[in-house]
Amino acid sequence: LGRNKMFLDDGNNTDSLLLSDEITSFCAFNKTKPIELYYQSRLSEKIYVINDLSVSLYADKGTLPPRIKILNIVSDGDYLWVCTGGDGCFEMSKGKLTRRYFENKAITYVFKDREKNLWFSTIRDGVYMIPANNNYVANYNQSSGLSSNTVISIANSNDALWLGFNNGKVNKVRDNTVRVFDVNIFHDASFNRVTGLL
């Protein structure tokens, strides 16, 4: 990436793409549409979408939370989630706000599993899950067996839910059983966030 230019290489060809605004903050790849990339510019407080070799405005400053509140952006299918530090999570579709979740919580990541359940990781309250087939909200936190209430990342495998924490721990949750992994170097957990799981 350059300040206002992106280079794309598919192994055979290299293309350059002039960006509308420089990438200064978060990016989100669309897992179901691999040619889509969303990026935020803190300078203009806008979110842009790159689709194949074209760049267009996705959401303007007026539809987004204040830039200093945004912790992450996550894309999946036709939705983009804007996670904030204290204002919850903004669900967007086609650049418009469609719903807000957990308006007073600090949300770090959103994940939709194969059953279409929505999972929200938080800084202080563990993980919330909203099932696809009803409005019952489940909360999993340290008192229910997780390593911490500060969940930074979340992912799903064929048989388990994986959670990454701010203390260098990873939890594998399977059949209501939690298995703890410590990924700290020399067991120094002073500041070791697990920011992504794949």
C-alpha positions in Angstrom: 0.0 0.0 0.0 1.1 3.5 -0.7 -0.4 6.6 0.8 -3.1 6.9 -1.9 -2.2 4.0 -4.1 -2.8 0.2 -3.8 -0.9 -2.4 -5.8 -2.8 -5.6 -6.6 -0.9 -8.7 -7.7 -2.6 -12.0 -8.7 0.6 -13.8 -9.6 0.3 -13.0 -13.3 -0.5 -9.3 -13.5 0.2 -6.3 -11.3 -2.4 -3.5 -11.3 -2.3 -0.2 -9.4 -5.4 1.4 -8.0 -5.6 5.1 -7.1 -7.6 5.4 -3.8 -10.1 8.1 -3.1 -8.6 8.7 0.3 -5.6 7.2 2.1 -6.0 4.1 4.3 -5.2 5.3 7.8 -7.2 2.9 9.9 -9.1 -0.4 9.7 -9.6 -2.7 6.7 -12.1 -5.5 6.3 -12.2 -8.2 3.7 -15.5 -9.6 2.6 -15.2 -13.4 3.1 -18.1 -14.2 0.7 -16.9 -11.8 -2.0 -13.1 -12.1 -2.1 -12.7 -9.1 -4.5 -14.2 -6.7 -1.9 -12.2 -4.8 0.6 -13.5 -2.1 2.9 -11.3 0.5 4.4 -11.6 3.5 6.8 -9.9 6.8 6.4 -9.5 8.6 9.7 -8.6 11.8 7.8 -12.0 12.1 6.1 -13.9 9.9 8.5 -15.4 7.9 5.7 -15.5 4.2 4.8 -14.7 3.2 1.2 -15.2 -0.1 -0.7 -12.8 -1.5 -3.3 -14.6 -3.9 -5.6 -12.3 -5.5 -8.2 -10.5 -2.4 -9.6 -13.0 0.3 -8.6 -13.2 2.4 -5.4 -16.4 4.0 -4.2 -17.7 5.7 -1.1 -19.5 3.2 1.2 -20.4 5.3 4.2 -20.0 9.0 5.0 -19.2 10.7 8.2 -22.9 11.4 9.0 -23.8 7.7 9.1 -20.8 6.5 11.1 -20.0 6.8 14.8 -17.3 9.3 15.8 -13.9 8.2 14.4 -12.2 8.1 17.8 -14.8 5.5 19.0 -14.3 3.0 16.1 -12.3 -0.1 17.2 -12.8 -2.3 14.2 -14.8 -2.9 11.0 -15.9 -6.4 10.0 -17.4 -7.5 6.7 -19.5 -10.6 5.9 -21.8 -11.0 3.0 -24.0 -7.9 2.5 -23.3 -6.5 6.0 -20.5 -4.3 7.4 -20.3 -4.0 11.2 -18.6 -1.0 12.8 -17.4 -1.9 16.3 -16.9 0.9 18.8 -15.4 1.5 22.2 -18.5 2.2 24.2 -21.3 2.9 21.6 -21.9 -0.7 20.7 -21.9 -2.1 17.2 -23.4 -0.5 14.1 -24.7 -2.9 11.4 -24.7 -1.4 7.9 -26.0 -2.6 4.6 -25.3 -0.8 1.3 -23.8 2.2 3.3 -26.9 2.7 5.5 -27.3 2.0 9.2 -29.7 -1.0 9.6 -29.4 -1.8 13.3 -27.4 -1.1 16.4 -26.4 -3.8 18.9 -25.4 -3.4 22.6 -25.4 0.4 22.5 -23.4 1.0 25.7 -20.8 -1.8 25.3 -17.3 -1.8 23.8 -17.5 -4.3 21.0 -14.2 -5.6 19.5 -15.3 -8.0 16.8 -18.5 -9.5 15.2 -18.7 -13.0 13.8 -21.5 -14.8 12.0 -21.3 -18.6 12.3 -22.7 -21.2 9.9 -26.0 -21.3 11.6 -26.3 -17.5 11.1 -25.9 -16.8 14.8 -24.2 -13.5 15.6 -21.3 -13.4 18.1 -20.0 -10.1 19.6 -16.8 -10.0 21.5 -16.4 -7.3 24.1 -13.8 -5.5 26.2 -15.5 -6.0 29.6 -18.4 -8.4 29.2 -17.1 -11.5 27.5 -19.0 -12.7 24.4 -22.6 -12.2 23.5 -24.5 -14.5 21.1 -27.8 -13.7 19.3 -29.3 -16.8 17.8 -30.6 -16.5 14.2 -34.0 -18.0 15.1 -35.0 -15.9 18.1 -34.1 -12.8 20.1 -32.7 -14.6 23.1 -29.2 -13.1 24.0 -26.7 -15.4 25.6 -23.7 -14.0 27.5 -20.5 -16.0 28.1 -17.9 -14.5 30.4 -15.2 -15.3 33.0 -17.8 -16.4 35.6 -19.0 -19.0 33.1 -15.5 -20.4 32.4 -13.8 -18.1 29.9 -10.2 -16.9 30.6 -11.2 -13.2 30.8 -14.0 -10.8 30.1 -11.9 -9.0 27.5 -12.4 -10.9 24.3 -10.4 -9.4 21.4 -11.0 -11.9 18.6 -13.3 -14.7 17.7 -13.4 -17.5 15.1 -15.3 -20.7 14.3 -13.9 -24.1 13.2 -15.9 -27.1 12.2 -16.5 -28.2 15.8 -15.6 -25.3 18.1 -15.6 -21.6 18.8 -12.2 -20.0 19.4 -11.7 -16.9 21.5 -8.6 -14.7 21.8 -8.0 -12.5 24.8 -5.9 -9.5 25.9 -3.8 -11.6 28.2 -2.2 -14.0 25.7 -4.8 -16.7 26.2 -6.9 -18.5 23.6 -10.0 -20.5 24.6 -11.5 -23.4 22.5 -15.1 -23.8 23.4 -16.7 -27.1 22.4 -19.8 -28.8 23.8 -19.9 -26.3 26.7 -16.3 -27.2 27.7 -13.5 -24.6 27.6 -9.9 -25.6 26.8 -7.3 -22.9 27.5 -4.2 -22.3 25.5 -1.4 -20.0 26.6 0.3 -18.3 23.6 2.5 -15.9 25.7 6.2 -15.7 25.0 8.0 -16.7 28.2 4.6 -16.5 29.9 4.7 -12.7 30.0 1.1 -11.7 29.8 1.6 -8.0 30.6 0.4 -6.9 27.2 -0.2 -9.6 24.7 -3.4 -9.3 22.8 -4.6 -12.1 20.5 -5.9 -9.8 17.8 -6.8 -12.4 15.2 -7.7 -16.1 14.9 -7.7 -18.1 11.7 
